[in-house]
């Protein structure tokens, strides 16, 4: 079975590879030997394939691939090697084209496809108390008001800096004279 992308056959596919990765996060607890691994699931499967298009419809195929790359929409994909990975839809991630010498309408292509995973619907928010947001905004206003008071307090202390500096100098001098 030839690989098919979005209903059209990919001609003369010469090599097809899949790459599966597991997403792991490593955490190193302070003061402990070793580390802890957190399994974050698997990354989308990557499918890379190389082939040639050498018939009259080659330019139509290449134009369609360019269009699919630009739109970035999920496309149905089938191939023998991907049946075990249960890939149903992919997004065209990379497209490389070369015109080959020797015959007209002969092109080499390389595609990188990424498995499309349907985004998860957001959690239902009806159980949350929306008044919490208003309370948090009110608290933030209080904090900002307190910052304004702190600025006024700091600028009000400027008039005491000169006399307090002299006092600090006399105290330091007195401590030195007493041998402390």
C-alpha positions in Angstrom: 0.0 0.0 0.0 1.4 3.4 -1.0 1.4 6.1 1.6 -1.6 8.5 1.2 -1.8 12.0 2.4 -5.1 13.8 2.3 -6.5 11.4 -0.3 -3.7 11.5 -2.8 -1.0 8.9 -3.2 2.6 9.9 -2.6 4.5 8.4 -5.6 7.7 6.4 -5.5 8.3 6.6 -1.7 11.7 5.2 -1.2 12.2 5.5 2.5 9.8 6.1 5.4 10.8 6.4 9.1 8.9 7.0 12.3 10.3 8.5 15.5 8.6 8.2 18.8 9.7 10.0 21.9 8.6 9.9 25.5 8.6 13.2 27.3 10.3 12.9 30.7 11.0 15.6 33.2 14.0 15.1 35.5 13.8 16.5 39.0 16.9 16.6 41.3 15.9 16.9 44.9 18.3 19.1 46.9 20.6 17.2 49.2 19.7 13.8 47.6 21.6 11.5 45.4 20.0 10.7 42.0 17.0 12.2 40.5 13.3 11.6 40.0 11.7 11.2 36.6 8.2 12.4 35.8 6.5 10.8 32.9 4.8 13.6 30.9 3.4 11.2 28.2 4.6 10.8 24.7 5.5 13.5 22.1 3.6 13.4 18.8 5.1 10.8 16.5 7.2 12.1 13.6 7.0 10.5 10.2 9.7 11.3 7.6 9.6 10.1 4.1 11.6 10.5 0.9 10.4 9.9 -2.6 10.3 11.0 -6.2 7.5 12.4 -8.4 8.3 11.8 -12.1 5.0 11.9 -14.0 2.9 14.6 -15.6 1.0 15.2 -12.3 4.3 15.8 -10.4 3.9 19.6 -10.3 0.3 19.3 -9.2 1.4 17.1 -6.3 4.2 19.5 -5.3 1.8 22.5 -5.4 -0.7 20.6 -3.2 2.1 19.7 -0.7 3.2 23.4 -0.6 -0.4 24.4 0.0 -0.8 21.9 2.8 2.4 23.1 4.4 1.2 26.8 4.3 -2.3 26.1 5.7 -1.0 23.9 8.6 -4.3 22.0 8.9 -4.5 18.4 10.0 -4.6 15.9 7.1 -5.5 12.2 7.0 -2.5 10.0 6.5 -2.3 6.2 5.9 0.8 4.0 5.4 1.7 0.4 6.3 4.4 1.4 8.7 2.1 3.7 10.7 -0.7 1.2 11.3 0.8 0.1 14.6 1.3 3.7 15.8 -2.4 4.4 15.1 -1.7 7.7 13.4 -4.8 9.0 11.7 -4.1 12.7 11.1 -0.8 14.6 10.6 0.4 18.1 10.1 2.9 18.8 7.4 5.9 20.1 9.4 8.7 20.3 6.7 8.8 20.0 2.9 12.0 19.8 0.8 11.9 19.7 -3.0 14.6 19.2 -5.6 14.3 19.1 -9.3 16.4 16.2 -10.7 18.3 16.4 -14.0 17.9 13.9 -16.8 14.2 13.9 -17.3 11.6 16.7 -17.4 9.0 16.7 -14.6 11.2 14.7 -12.2 11.4 15.9 -8.6 12.7 14.5 -5.3 10.8 15.3 -2.2 11.2 14.9 1.5 8.3 15.3 4.0 8.3 15.5 7.7 4.9 14.9 9.2 3.9 15.3 12.9 1.0 13.4 14.4 -1.9 15.7 15.1 -3.4 15.2 18.5 -6.7 16.7 19.1 -6.5 19.4 21.8 -8.2 18.6 25.1 -11.3 20.6 25.9 -10.8 23.0 28.8 -12.2 21.9 32.2 -15.7 23.0 33.1 -15.6 26.2 35.1 -19.2 26.3 36.4 -18.1 24.8 39.8 -15.7 27.7 40.5 -16.8 30.7 42.5 -16.3 33.6 40.1 -16.4 36.0 43.1 -12.9 34.9 43.9 -11.6 36.9 40.9 -13.3 40.0 42.2 -11.9 39.4 45.7 -8.4 39.0 44.3 -8.7 42.2 42.3 -9.8 44.0 45.5 -6.8 42.7 47.4 -4.5 43.8 44.6 -5.9 47.3 44.7 -5.2 47.3 48.5 -1.5 46.2 47.9 -1.1 48.9 45.3 -2.5 51.5 47.7 0.0 50.3 50.3 2.9 50.8 47.9 1.8 54.4 47.3 1.9 55.0 51.1 5.4 53.4 51.3 6.7 55.7 48.6 5.3 58.8 50.5 6.8 57.4 53.8 10.3 56.9 52.2 10.3 60.4 50.6 9.2 61.9 54.0 12.2 60.4 55.7 14.6 62.4 53.5 14.5 65.5 55.7 15.9 63.4 58.7 18.8 61.9 56.7 21.3 64.8 57.6 20.7 64.8 61.3 20.6 61.0 61.6 23.8 60.7 59.7 25.5 63.1 62.2 24.0 61.1 65.1 25.4 57.8 63.6 28.8 59.4 63.3 28.8 60.5 66.9 27.7 57.1 68.1 30.4 55.4 66.1 33.0 57.8 67.4 31.8 57.3 71.0 32.0 53.5 70.7 35.5 53.8 69.4 36.6 56.0 72.3 35.2 53.6 74.9 37.2 50.7 73.4 34.0 48.9 72.1 
